Amino acid sequence: MSFWKNVIDELDYRGISRKEFAFTLGINKMTFQKSIERDNIPSADLALRISKALGVSLEYLLDMEEKKEDEINSVEATNFYKKYSSMIKELETLSQREVLAVTQLINTLSS
């Protein structure tokens, strides 16, 4: 996602119009709209004002948090596969009915 996509998503979520938000920031509505259309990353000062006005982190608007989360998920997935790869291979040899039975057994044990 882009910076502006995240800003627009936040504005939509909060029910704030672009015109209102531009006024809140003290910038011209057309300048704000053109920045969105061109997908230009704003100056550091404006980006920080936007994040504060929306009450979200600058990292969130820049997608930096998402990348960190994706990296963590990738490591977790790799570790999960390493830990359970032999079990996964065994499950692949079972029939659909046997897989269903194993799934029901796991659900019973976990509840």
N, C-alpha and C positions, 0 to 999 in steps of 0.2 A: 504494500500500500504506500501511497505517497503521503507526504506531509499534509497536503490540502485535502486529500480523501479522508484522512483521519479527522481533520478540522470539521469538514462538512458532516461526517458521521456524528460527531459530538454535537454540532449545532442542531442537526435533525433530531437527535436523541433528546436534547433539552428543549426543543421547540422554539429555537431562536432563529430569526431570519438573518440572512447575510447583511441586510441593511442595518438592522439593530446592532449586530455584532461589530460592523465597521464603525458605527457611531460610538459604541462602547470603547473601541480601540483608539478612537480619535483620528481615523483615516477616512479618506474619500471612498464612497461605496464603489465607484467605478475602478479605482485603484485596487481595491480588495478583490473585486470580481475578475479583473484582468490577471491578477496574480494567480488566482485559482485556475482560470482558463489556460494560462501559459504553464501552469504547474511549476512556477518558480519558487525555489526555497527562499523564504524571506530572510532579511537581515537577522542577525543573532538577537538584536534588541527587540524586533517585532515578533520573532518566534517566541521569545521568552514572555512578552506581553500577552500573546495569544494563549500560551499554555497556562499562565496565571489567571487570565480572564475565564478560561474554560475549567479551571481547577483540575487540570491533568498535568502529568509530567511532560517535560520537553522530550524525554526519551521515548515516551509513548507516541507523541506526535511524529517523531522521526523514525518510528518503527524499530528503535534500538532494543526495546524490551522484548518485542516479538522475536527478534533474531536470537537473543539470549535464550528465550524459552525454547525455540526450535532447536538450538544447539543442545540444550539439556535433554529434550525429548529424543534427539538422535542418539545421544550417549546412552540414555535409558533403554531405548529400543535395542541397541547393540548388546548391552549387558543382559537384557532379557533373553535375547536370542541365544547368546552364549550359554546362559544358565539352563534354558529349556529346549535347546535344539534337538537333543536326543529324543525327548518326549514328543516334540513336534513331528519328527521323522516317524516315530512309532504310530502316532495318530493318523498320519497320511496313509498308512497301510491298512487301516481299518475301513470297514464298510460304513455307509451312511448311518445305518441302524446302530452299529457299535459306537460311532462317534456321538450319536444322540444319547446313548446310554451313559457314556463317559461324562458327557456334559451334564446330564441329570445328576450323576453321582457327585460331581464337583459342586454343583449348585446346592445339593443336600448337605454336603460337608461344610460349605462356607456359610450356611445359614444357622 
